[in-house]
Amino acid sequence: MRAPAWRATALALVAACLAGAIAAAAGIVAPTTSVAPAGRAYLLTRDGKLLQALNADAPLPPASLTKLLTALVVLDARWDPNAWLRVSATAAAAEPSRLDLRIGDEIKAGDALVGMLVHSANDACLLLVEHAAASQAEFLRLMNQRARALGMQASHFGSPCGFDAADQYASANDLLRLGLQAWDHPLIRYIATLREATIRTRAGRNLHFLTTNALLGRLDGVLGLKTGYTARAGECLIAVAERDGHRVWLVMLGADDRWWSAHRLIDAALAGPSEPPR
């Protein structure tokens, strides 16, 4: 007697689930494309070897991941961390992530950099941009020049702070290049590991803020690096983690459930076998 169609389907689903559970327990990770996409585009590497990728060359909005490139350009522009920067009306009006800077406030350039990278503060970002170049157009020229020098061929930047724009896009592969370059800079690397910070205006007002990176302090081995979100870009992330001598990089663009997906992918990659399964 033939089994009913519904029973055959149910048995097939159970078998697939058991196979997936066994593979997960063994630490097996697909080498190219995940069966459960972590976003519109993403890539995952372990010790420089690609483990998973989806649409890694597709140009997509990078949101505030852009701020890593902004930081590199700022640090190239006669950088003085102790210089006092005065907040303009434009910077003070920046939304939504912000330090609550007010028109006429003065903060040190180094503190503005901390605010931009830790809290993804747009008021701190625009403050740095205004003092690093004669105009935003000039700053964008420098950003795209730096991007080309990094080999970011599928990327272009039209907003220094990551706001949505027609000419604002980057690929996951390009953002991995950017993340690696940013992580090589000692100051950016230090700032990206901070879970919170307090800065002080020249008038003595304290500004306390937390990191936007929910993985820091919650997933063993995560070191940094940068988060991003806009309505058009969705949830974005560049993360670097290290455990037992193995280093993992994850880039996600347009994720629906950034923290759960990132936790799952990074933890599995860090726990994986040293050699590919045979």
Secondary structure, DSSP 4 states (H G I P E B T S, - for coil): -PPPHHHHHHHHHHHHHHHHHHHHHTT---SS--SS--SSEEEEEETTEEEEEESTT--B--GGGHHHHHHHHHHHTT--TT-EEEPPHHHHT--SS-----TT-EEEHHHHHHHHHHS--HHHHHHHHHHHSSSHHHHHHHHHHHHHHTT-TT-B-S-TT----TT-BB-HHHHHHHHHHHHHSHHHHHHHT-SEEEEE-TTS-EEEEE-S-TTTTTSTTEEEEEEEEETTTEEEEEEEEEETTEEEEEEEEEESSHHHHHHHHHHHHHHS-SS---
